[in-house]
Amino acid sequence: MNGVVGGFAALTAVIAVGWLVARTGAVGQDAAAVLSRLSYVVATPALLLLTLADADPGVLLSPALVATAGSAVLAALLFAGLARWRWRLRPAELTAGGLASSYVNAGNLGVPISVYVLDDASFVAPVLLFQVLVMAPVGLAVLAGSRTPAGARPRWQVVLQPLATPVVVGCGLGVLVAATGVQLPSLVLAPVELTAGLAVPAALLAYGMSLHGAPRPASGEGAGQVWLGVALKTLGQPALAYALGRWVAGLDEVALLAVTVTSALPTAQNVFVYAATYDRGTLLVRDVVLLSTVLSVPVLVGIALLLG
C-alpha cells in the first residue's frame, strides 16, 4: 500500500504547511488568493503544456474513454440536476459543484496510484486528457461567463472568452506540439519545466491556507451540497465507471480495474483554483476536495482488493 499512502501523505504534508503558514500570518491575508492566481495564470498552463506535449491524443478514442468520460459527465450532470432541483443554485455554482463531483486528481495522485495498483502509468492518460481538453474548457466557459453579464459585450466575445483563458491556451499548445511532433529546444523547455514545477505545490499551499479559520467542513447551510458532491465523487463516479466499462465498453479485467481506480481518485485541487479564481462555489469545492481526499483512501484500497 506504499504507493497509495505515499501519494496521499505528500499531498497532506504540503496542505498542512499552507495551513501552518496562514495560521502564523507570515505571508499576509492575501497570500492564498495570490498563489491560486499564480498557479492558474502561469504554472498550471505550463504543466498542461508539458503533459499534453508528451501524450498521445489518440488515447481519447480508446474504449476506456466510454467509462472514464461517461462516468465523469454523468456524475457532474447528476450533481447539477439534483442541486438545481433541491437548492436552486445558479449555473456558476452548479458548474463548480459538478466539477468537484467529477474532476479527478489524475496528475499528482493518479500517476503514482496507477503505477502501484496497475503497474502502468499510461492508464491515467485518457481521463487526464479528457479533463484538460473537454471538462476544463467547458467549466471555465461557464465560470468566466458568470463574471461578465452577457449584455455588457457582444455575445460572440462571451462565447470565445474561455478560449483565451490560460489553462485552455496551455492545453492547446500542448496538443499542437504533440500533433506536429515538434521537439521543443532546451532553451524553451527548461524555463517551462521550472515554471510547471510550481503548479501543484502552489495549488496545495493555497488550498491549505484557505482552510485556516474556515468553518468545519460540510457544516452550515451548504452541508447538503457538499455531501452530495462527496458521495458522487467517492462512490457514484467509480460505480458508474465500473458499470459503463463492464456492460457498455466490454473492457477486460485489467482495463476495468484501471477505469474504476482512476474514477475513484479524489477531486483535483485544480478545481479549487478555478473556483477561487472566479469566486464561484469556492467553499463548496474546498470542502469536497478535503473530504473526498480523506474518504477516497479506503475506497481505492477496497477497489484494489476486490477487483485486483
C-alpha positions in Angstrom: 0.0 0.0 0.0 3.1 2.3 0.0 2.1 3.9 -3.4 -1.4 4.9 -2.3 -0.3 6.0 1.2 2.8 7.8 0.0 0.8 9.8 -2.6 -1.8 11.0 0.0 0.9 11.7 2.6 2.8 14.0 0.3 -0.4 15.9 -0.5 -1.4 16.2 3.1 2.0 17.4 4.2 2.1 20.3 1.7 -1.5 21.3 2.6 -0.6 21.2 6.3 2.3 23.6 5.5 -0.1 26.0 3.9 -2.4 25.9 6.9 0.5 26.5 9.3 1.8 29.4 7.3 -1.6 31.0 7.3 -2.0 30.4 11.0 1.3 32.2 11.8 0.4 35.1 9.5 3.8 35.0 7.9 2.7 35.8 4.4 -0.4 38.0 4.8 -4.1 37.6 4.3 -4.0 37.8 0.5 -1.3 35.1 0.0 -3.8 32.3 -0.8 -5.5 34.3 -3.5 -2.2 35.3 -5.0 -0.9 31.7 -5.0 -4.2 30.5 -6.6 -4.0 33.2 -9.3 -0.3 32.5 -9.9 -1.0 28.7 -10.3 -3.9 29.4 -12.6 -2.3 32.0 -14.8 1.3 30.8 -15.1 2.2 27.5 -13.6 -0.8 25.2 -14.5 -0.8 26.2 -18.2 2.9 25.3 -18.3 2.3 22.0 -16.6 -0.5 21.1 -19.0 1.6 22.1 -22.0 4.3 19.7 -20.9 1.9 16.9 -20.0 0.0 17.0 -23.3 3.1 17.6 -25.4 4.3 14.1 -24.4 0.8 12.4 -24.6 -0.8 10.6 -27.5 -4.1 12.4 -28.3 -5.3 9.1 -29.8 -6.0 7.7 -26.4 -9.1 9.9 -26.3 -10.6 7.4 -28.8 -9.8 4.3 -26.7 -12.7 2.1 -25.4 -11.8 3.2 -21.8 -13.0 6.7 -22.6 -16.5 5.4 -22.6 -16.2 4.6 -18.9 -13.9 7.4 -17.8 -15.5 10.2 -19.7 -19.0 8.8 -19.3 -18.8 8.5 -15.5 -17.4 12.0 -15.2 -20.1 13.6 -17.3 -22.8 11.6 -15.5 -21.5 12.5 -12.1 -21.4 16.2 -13.0 -24.8 16.1 -14.5 -26.3 14.3 -11.5 -24.9 17.0 -9.2 -26.2 19.8 -11.4 -29.6 18.3 -11.7 -30.1 17.4 -8.0 -28.5 20.6 -6.7 -30.6 22.7 -9.1 -33.8 20.9 -8.0 -33.1 21.0 -4.3 -31.2 24.2 -3.7 -31.8 26.3 -6.9 -28.1 27.0 -7.3 -27.0 29.4 -10.1 -25.2 28.0 -13.2 -21.8 29.0 -12.0 -22.2 27.3 -8.6 -23.7 24.2 -10.4 -20.6 24.1 -12.6 -18.2 24.4 -9.7 -20.0 21.6 -7.8 -20.3 19.5 -10.9 -16.5 19.8 -11.5 -15.9 19.0 -7.8 -18.0 15.9 -8.1 -16.3 14.5 -11.2 -12.8 16.1 -11.9 -10.3 13.6 -10.5 -6.8 14.2 -9.3 -5.2 12.4 -12.3 -1.9 14.3 -12.2 0.0 14.1 -8.9 -2.1 11.3 -7.4 -3.3 9.4 -10.5 0.2 8.5 -11.8 1.7 7.0 -8.6 -1.5 5.1 -7.8 -1.8 3.8 -11.3 1.8 2.6 -11.0 1.1 0.9 -7.7 -2.3 -0.7 -8.5 -1.9 -1.3 -12.2 1.9 -1.3 -12.8 1.3 1.1 -15.7 1.0 4.9 -15.5 -0.4 5.2 -19.0 -3.9 4.1 -17.8 -4.4 7.6 -16.4 -3.8 9.3 -19.8 -7.4 9.0 -21.1 -9.0 10.7 -18.1 -6.3 13.3 -17.9 -6.6 14.3 -21.5 -10.4 14.3 -21.4 -10.4 16.6 -18.3 -7.9 19.2 -19.7 -9.3 19.2 -23.2 -13.0 18.9 -22.6 -14.1 19.3 -18.9 -11.8 22.3 -18.0 -12.7 24.4 -21.1 -16.4 23.8 -20.7 -16.3 24.5 -17.0 -14.2 27.6 -17.4 -16.6 28.8 -20.1 -19.5 28.9 -17.6 -17.3 30.3 -14.7 -15.8 33.0 -16.9 -19.1 34.0 -18.4 -20.6 34.4 -15.0 -18.3 37.2 -14.2 -19.4 39.4 -17.1 -23.2 39.9 -17.9 -23.9 38.7 -21.4 -25.4 42.0 -22.3 -22.3 44.0 -21.5 -20.4 42.7 -24.5 -21.2 41.1 -27.9 -22.3 37.5 -27.4 -19.5 36.2 -29.6 -16.9 37.7 -27.2 -18.6 35.9 -24.2 -18.6 32.6 -26.1 -15.0 32.9 -27.2 -13.6 34.2 -23.9 -12.8 30.8 -22.4 -10.5 30.1 -25.4 -8.2 32.8 -24.2 -8.0 31.6 -20.6 -4.5 30.5 -19.6 -5.5 26.8 -18.9 -7.1 26.4 -22.4 -4.1 28.1 -24.1 -1.7 25.8 -22.3 -3.8 22.7 -23.4 -4.0 24.0 -27.0 -0.2 24.5 -27.2 0.5 21.1 -25.7 -1.9 19.3 -28.2 -0.3 21.3 -31.1 3.2 20.2 -30.1 2.0 16.5 -29.7 0.2 16.6 -33.1 3.1 18.1 -35.0 5.8 16.1 -33.3 7.9 19.2 -32.8 10.7 18.8 -30.3 11.0 21.9 -28.1 14.6 23.2 -27.8 16.1 23.1 -24.4 16.2 26.9 -24.2 12.4 26.9 -24.4 11.8 23.7 -22.4 13.9 24.5 -19.4 12.0 27.6 -18.2 8.7 25.9 -18.9 9.7 22.9 -16.8 10.8 25.2 -14.0 7.5 27.1 -14.1 5.4 24.0 -14.3 7.0 22.7 -11.1 5.2 25.4 -9.3 1.7 24.4 -10.3 1.0 21.6 -7.8 2.7 23.0 -4.7 1.2 26.4 -5.2 -2.3 25.0 -5.5 -1.8 22.8 -2.5 -0.4 25.6 -0.4 -3.2 28.0 -1.4 -5.7 25.3 -0.5 -4.1 24.7 2.9 -4.2 28.5 3.6 -7.9 28.6 2.8 -8.5 26.0 5.5 -7.2 28.3 8.3 -10.0 30.0 10.1 -12.6 28.3 7.9 -15.8 26.7 9.3 -15.8 23.0 9.9 -16.2 21.1 6.6 -19.7 20.3 5.5 -21.3 22.5 8.1 -23.9 25.2 7.8 -26.4 25.7 5.0 -24.2 24.2 2.3 -23.6 20.9 4.1 -26.1 19.0 1.9 -24.4 20.3 -1.3 -21.0 19.3 0.0 -22.1 15.7 0.9 -23.8 15.3 -2.4 -20.6 16.2 -4.2 -18.6 13.9 -1.9 -20.9 11.0 -2.4 -20.9 11.3 -6.1 -17.1 11.7 -6.3 -16.1 8.9 -3.9 -18.9 6.3 -4.6 -21.0 7.4 -7.5 -18.3 8.0 -10.1 -16.3 4.8 -9.7 -19.6 2.8 -9.6 -20.7 4.4 -12.9 -17.2 3.8 -14.4 -17.4 0.1 -13.5 -20.9 -0.3 -14.9 -20.0 1.5 -18.1 -16.7 -0.3 -18.5 -18.2 -3.7 -17.9 -21.6 -3.6 -19.6 -21.1 -0.9 -22.3 -17.5 -0.8 -23.3 -16.8 -4.5 -22.6 -13.4 -3.9 -21.0 -11.3 -6.8 -19.8 -10.3 -7.2 -16.2 -7.2 -5.1 -16.2 -8.8 -2.2 -18.1 -11.9 -2.4 -16.0 -9.8 -2.1 -12.8 -8.0 0.8 -14.4 -11.1 2.9 -15.2 -12.6 2.1 -11.8 -9.5 3.1 -9.9 -8.9 6.3 -11.8 -12.6 7.3 -11.4 -12.3 6.8 -7.7 -9.4 9.3 -7.3 -10.4 12.4 -5.1 -11.2 15.8 -6.5 -8.3 17.6 -8.0 -7.0 20.8 -6.4 -7.3 22.4 -9.9 -11.0 22.7 -9.3 -10.4 24.8 -6.2 -8.1 27.0 -8.2 -10.7 27.5 -10.9 -13.4 28.3 -8.3 -11.3 30.6 -6.3 -10.1 32.5 -9.4 -13.7 33.3 -10.4 -15.0 33.4 -6.8 -17.8 30.9 -7.6 -18.6 28.0 -5.3 -15.2 28.3 -3.5 -16.3 26.9 -0.1 -18.3 24.1 -1.7 -15.3 23.0 -3.8 -12.9 23.4 -0.9 -14.9 21.0 1.4 -15.5 18.4 -1.4 -11.7 18.4 -2.1 -10.9 17.9 1.6 -13.5 15.2 2.3 -13.0 13.3 -1.0 -9.3 13.2 -0.4 -9.8 11.6 3.0 -12.6 9.2 2.1 -11.1 8.0 -1.2 -8.3 6.2 0.6 -10.5 3.3 1.9 -12.4 3.3 -1.4 -9.3 2.9 -3.5 -7.9 0.2 -1.2 -11.2 -1.6 -1.4 -11.4 -1.4 -5.2 -7.8 -2.7 -5.5 -8.6 -5.7 -3.2 -11.9 -6.6 -4.8 -11.0 -6.1 -8.5 -7.3 -6.6 -8.4 
